[in-house]
Amino acid sequence: MKRNFNIHDLRIFYTVVMTGSTRQAAQAMHLTQPAVSHAISRLEAATGVLLFDRSHKTLRPTEAGQYLYSCLLYTSDAADE
């Protein structure tokens, strides 16, 4: 069953990619670490793919995660114009 996500979840995802950890993203966004982890889980459930490689100390985006991140960058750049 796919769960919905929202724009806030995408902002959290972006921050996790930028910081490399859910803990640092939580601090930067004034959230709890579990709230950040749940947002990532919602995105992964909605897309049906893993967005992060969790086998390293820092979270690294998978190919799908990198694609989503690049889409967010493109969207952000287009919104700034």
C-alpha positions in Angstrom: 0.0 0.0 0.0 1.5 3.3 -1.0 1.4 6.2 1.4 1.1 9.8 0.4 3.9 12.4 0.9 3.9 16.1 0.9 6.2 19.0 0.0 7.6 19.1 3.6 8.8 15.5 3.1 10.6 16.6 -0.1 12.3 19.4 1.8 13.4 16.9 4.5 14.7 14.6 1.8 16.7 17.5 0.2 18.2 18.4 3.6 19.2 14.8 4.3 21.0 14.6 1.0 22.7 17.9 1.7 23.8 17.0 5.3 24.4 13.2 4.8 22.5 12.2 7.9 19.0 12.2 9.4 20.4 13.6 12.7 22.0 16.6 11.1 18.9 17.2 8.9 16.7 17.0 12.0 18.9 19.6 13.7 18.9 21.9 10.7 15.1 21.7 10.3 14.3 21.8 14.1 12.7 18.4 13.9 13.3 15.1 15.7 15.3 12.4 14.1 12.3 10.0 14.0 10.2 12.6 12.2 12.9 12.9 9.5 13.2 9.1 9.2 9.4 8.8 8.9 9.4 11.4 6.1 12.0 9.4 4.2 10.0 6.2 4.7 6.9 7.9 3.4 8.8 9.0 0.2 10.2 5.5 -0.2 6.8 3.9 0.3 5.2 6.3 -2.2 7.8 5.8 -4.9 8.4 2.1 -4.3 12.2 2.6 -4.4 15.0 3.0 -1.8 16.2 6.6 -1.9 19.3 6.1 0.3 22.1 3.6 0.6 22.2 2.9 4.3 25.3 0.7 4.3 27.7 3.6 5.0 28.1 5.9 8.0 26.7 8.8 6.0 23.5 8.3 4.0 24.2 8.4 0.3 21.4 8.7 -2.3 20.8 5.7 -4.5 20.5 6.3 -8.2 16.7 6.9 -7.7 17.5 9.2 -4.8 20.0 11.1 -6.9 17.4 11.5 -9.7 14.8 12.8 -7.2 17.4 15.2 -5.8 18.3 16.5 -9.3 14.6 17.0 -10.0 14.2 19.0 -6.8 17.2 21.2 -7.8 15.8 21.8 -11.2 12.4 22.7 -9.7 14.0 25.0 -7.2 16.1 26.7 -9.9 13.0 27.1 -12.1 11.0 28.6 -9.2 13.8 31.2 -8.6 13.6 32.5 -12.1 
